[in-house]
Amino acid sequence: MDNSTREKASPLGVVAVEADVDVARFDAMLNAGHYLGARQPSGHTLRQAVVDGDGAWVAVALWCGGTYRLDPRDGHIGWDARKREERGALVTQLARFMVDGRRRGPNVASQALGAALRALPAQFRAKYGYAPALAESFSDPELHAGTLYLATNWTKLGLSKGFSRDYADYYVPNARPKALWVRPLRDDWRASLCATALPDGDAAALRPSRELPLDDAGVESLFGALMGLRDRRRSNRSVPQVSVLCAVALAMLCGHSSVSEFVRFAQGLTQEQKKLLGFPRLKRNRELCRAPSRKTFDTVLSNVSPSELAGALDRWYAKSLGDLPATLAADGKYVRDKAGTLNLCDPYGRTASSTPIKKKGRSRWSRGPRPASSGSSTAAP
């Protein structure tokens, strides 16, 4: 079988089904033995065949993209709309699982599914460049008690609303609510799905979102907190300093840490969001706003006082804590350390996002994050 890997931690092996002839065999097996038959895959898809020592197929598993929105799952994770849009690819759905009828016996199903789950992260990463953090699946409570899910450490979150997925993007009513199950695929699954800064190994899963991390009132509050900072630029003030600094703070709350990421973040905002941040309007069309250039970001960040910026952000954060979304409220405060880095730290002093602030006159940006001071924004300017 081409393009396959084996799971060595189990007496059963697991191969990733890739070749056309094997995909046809995979679908034929589901059509012959699964009550729902084969299905049109959607999103990032992985087909697995669980095999015995002789290479014979014992069971098959089909993994597809997770459901876009599931309130019980999203609440269990702690997702808001922006995090769900950005990191939805880190949830994979077990859409089909079936043991060959000739191989059924005590514990065969749980052993086969257990082997498939253990092999899933490495096989998924080999194909797509990242590994999912959480698995979801559905069972029909009228047909199955969910014993297999319980035996392989899934958690039941409740019932769906009675809709079926029809291909990739549409859902049709079927009057048959399904039991929703989830299972973490790694120890740090919640950090991958919720933390401000996405772990490096998950970068390939990120889908940029146009959702701001704050509502309009929160953005206006942040804007007001940064309005009073002195603008030390000597020329080219067509872009308000406060607009650039707001974009930097919002981008950091989204997990970005480099100036190039800040620029792309600003460029990707909608026109309404650009207006909210006070970006300058185009001369030829006053209804449209343009994002600041890379040079403007560099100029603003090289002239602003890092300690004053960190102090303003700390005071805003402390004042706004009760109004922040839950996914942000846990991320702590902004800290300016002595090395010239603006850090967004968690409540334990660990850096969640780190941005070097170039001092005026330096020829290049500092490289890499530096350790944050613990719990304080005071530092040498």
Protein Blocks (a to p, Z undefined) as FASTA:
>chain_A
ZZiacdfkbfbdcdddfbfklmmmmmmmmmmmpmnlpaddehjddddddddfkopafbdc
ddddddfbafklmmmnopafklmmmmmmmpccdfbdcddfklgcehklmmmmmmmmmmmm
mmmmmmnopacfbdcddddfklpgolmmmmnopacfbjcehiacehjlbccdehiacddd
dddfbfklmmmmmmmbacfklmmmpccdfbdfbdfklmmmmmmmmmmpccfbfbhjlbcf
klmmmmmmmmmmnopabfklmmmmmmmpcfklmmmnopacdfklmkbccdddfklmmmmm
mmpcfklmmmmmmmmmmmmmmmpcfklmmnopadddfkopacdddfkopafbdcddddeh
iabdcehjadddehiabdcZZ
